[in-house]
Amino acid sequence: MADRFFTPDPIAPGELALTGAEAHHMAAVRRFAPGDRVVLFNGDGYDYPAEVLSAGKRSVALTVFPPVAVDRELGFPLVVGSALPKGDRADFLIEKLTELGATRFVPLLTTRAVVQPKPTVVEKFERAVIEASKQCGRNRLMAIDPPRQWDEFLRLTDVPLNRVVLHTGPDLAPVARSGGCVVAVGPEGGFTPEEIARATTAGWGVASLGPRVLRVETAALAAAAVLSAHRSGS
């Protein structure tokens, strides 16, 4: 796979001037020179093959060739709502959810959450999604919601109808492989009984990943891996 670079701007065949951090990375860090080939993407679902014409400190001129449709998506929506783990583990979570094909991430504010994310986390996570997408080849970016309170999250109407809360318990059914789904992951201390009750009242199912207590990022990634195992939607 050719080296990939992101731009938020529209891309069309012809000459394009890439600026900002991506231009600096291409010219100063990777030291691409005239004649080198790269791939551009902007989240619209296409690869844009391009060739470097000239590289300066603040701008890189490229010739963009016709777009190539490359589908590396699941084919169905996979929404993950999760309390955030501490420190770098949150960045790891976003990176790996992007690689697994999750389509949307919602930071959750729950009763037992240790990390209470601020609205500024959205921009930070969006940058992480771009970097992970460059690496894994996705041409559509995982969306990042602003932090949401638990009850607000339960009332979302723009998510799949297949909705599951992860919990622990010997009598709970395992997470089933399926198509479009939204899955909720609690903090290290889990959801409170009251939070689980409000979820079931709102029509959510409750499922388990097994008898062991998992860290937040482990639970979220394991659920995403199970749910994304089949590319056919439901």
MOVEN-V446389 format. One record per residue. SS is DSSP state (hx for helix, st for strand, lp for the rest). PSI is psi as a letter, one per 30 degrees, with the letter a starting at -180 (none if undefined). OMEGA is omega in degrees with one decimal (* if undefined). Layout:
BEGIN
ss = [SS:SS]
psi = [PSI:PSI]
omega = [OMEGA:OMEGA]
END
This chain:
BEGIN
ss = [lp:lp:lp:st:st:st:lp:lp:lp:lp:lp:lp:lp:st:st:st:st:st:st:hx:hx:hx:hx:hx:hx:hx:hx:hx:hx:lp:lp:lp:lp:lp:lp:lp:st:st:st:st:st:lp:lp:lp:lp:st:st:st:st:st:st:st:st:st:st:lp:lp:lp:st:st:st:st:st:st:lp:lp:lp:st:st:lp:lp:lp:lp:lp:lp:lp:lp:st:st:st:st:st:lp:lp:lp:lp:lp:hx:hx:hx:hx:hx:hx:hx:hx:hx:hx:hx:hx:hx:lp:lp:lp:st:st:st:st:st:st:lp:lp:lp:lp:lp:lp:lp:lp:lp:lp:lp:hx:hx:hx:hx:hx:hx:hx:hx:hx:hx:hx:hx:hx:hx:hx:hx:lp:lp:lp:lp:lp:lp:st:st:lp:lp:lp:st:st:hx:hx:hx:hx:hx:lp:lp:lp:lp:lp:lp:lp:lp:st:st:st:st:lp:lp:lp:lp:lp:lp:st:st:lp:lp:lp:lp:lp:lp:st:st:st:st:st:lp:lp:lp:lp:lp:lp:lp:hx:hx:hx:hx:hx:hx:hx:hx:hx:lp:lp:lp:st:st:st:st:lp:lp:lp:lp:lp:lp:lp:hx:hx:hx:hx:hx:hx:hx:hx:hx:hx:hx:hx:lp:lp:lp:lp:lp:lp:lp]
psi = [k:l:k:k:k:k:k:f:l:k:k:l:k:a:k:k:j:k:a:a:e:e:e:e:e:e:e:e:e:f:h:k:l:k:f:k:k:l:k:l:l:g:g:g:f:k:k:j:k:l:k:k:e:l:j:a:e:f:k:k:k:l:k:k:l:k:l:k:j:j:j:g:l:e:f:l:k:j:k:k:k:k:l:k:l:l:b:f:f:e:e:e:e:e:e:e:e:e:e:f:g:k:f:k:k:j:k:k:j:l:e:g:k:e:k:j:k:l:f:f:f:e:e:e:e:e:e:e:e:e:e:e:e:e:e:f:g:k:g:k:k:k:k:k:l:l:k:k:l:e:e:e:e:f:f:k:f:h:l:l:f:j:k:k:k:k:l:k:k:f:g:k:l:l:k:k:k:a:b:k:l:k:k:k:k:a:a:e:g:l:k:l:e:e:e:e:e:e:e:e:e:g:g:k:l:k:l:l:g:a:f:k:j:l:l:e:e:e:e:e:e:e:e:e:e:e:f:g:f:k:f:k:l:none]
omega = [-179.9:176.3:-173.7:179.8:-174.8:169.4:177.4:-174.6:172.3:180.0:177.4:177.7:-177.3:-178.5:-179.3:175.8:177.7:-178.4:175.4:-174.0:-178.6:177.1:178.1:-179.4:-179.2:-172.5:-172.5:-177.6:-178.6:176.6:173.5:-175.8:178.0:-178.5:179.1:-178.7:177.4:173.1:175.1:171.8:-179.5:178.0:-177.9:176.7:-176.0:162.7:175.3:177.0:-177.9:177.5:-179.7:175.2:177.7:-177.2:175.4:-177.1:-174.5:-176.5:176.1:176.7:-177.6:166.2:-179.3:178.9:-178.7:-177.4:178.2:177.8:179.2:-176.5:175.6:-177.8:-177.5:-175.2:176.0:-178.9:174.9:-175.5:178.4:171.6:-173.2:164.5:-176.3:170.6:-177.4:167.3:-174.5:179.6:177.0:177.0:177.0:179.8:-179.1:179.8:-175.0:174.9:176.3:-179.8:-177.8:175.1:177.3:-175.0:-176.4:177.8:-179.9:174.7:-175.0:172.8:-176.1:-173.7:-174.0:-177.5:176.4:178.8:177.0:-172.6:175.9:179.9:-179.0:-179.1:-178.2:-179.4:179.1:-179.1:177.6:176.3:179.0:178.0:179.6:-179.2:179.1:179.2:176.1:-176.8:-171.1:175.0:178.7:177.6:171.7:-173.2:172.0:-179.2:177.7:176.3:167.0:177.4:-177.8:172.0:-175.2:-177.5:176.3:179.5:-179.3:-176.6:-179.4:179.9:-177.0:177.6:-180.0:-179.7:176.2:-170.9:-172.9:172.5:176.4:-179.2:176.9:178.9:-175.2:-175.5:-177.4:176.9:175.5:174.5:-176.5:174.2:-177.1:176.0:-176.3:-173.9:168.4:-177.3:-178.5:-178.3:-177.4:178.4:-178.2:179.6:178.7:173.3:175.0:175.6:179.4:178.7:177.3:-179.7:180.0:177.9:-179.3:176.0:179.5:175.7:179.3:171.3:178.0:-176.6:-175.7:173.2:179.6:-173.0:-176.3:177.0:-175.5:171.2:-176.6:-175.1:177.7:-179.8:-178.0:-177.5:177.8:178.5:179.7:179.8:178.9:-175.0:180.0:-173.9:177.9:-178.2:-178.4:-178.0:177.6:*]
END
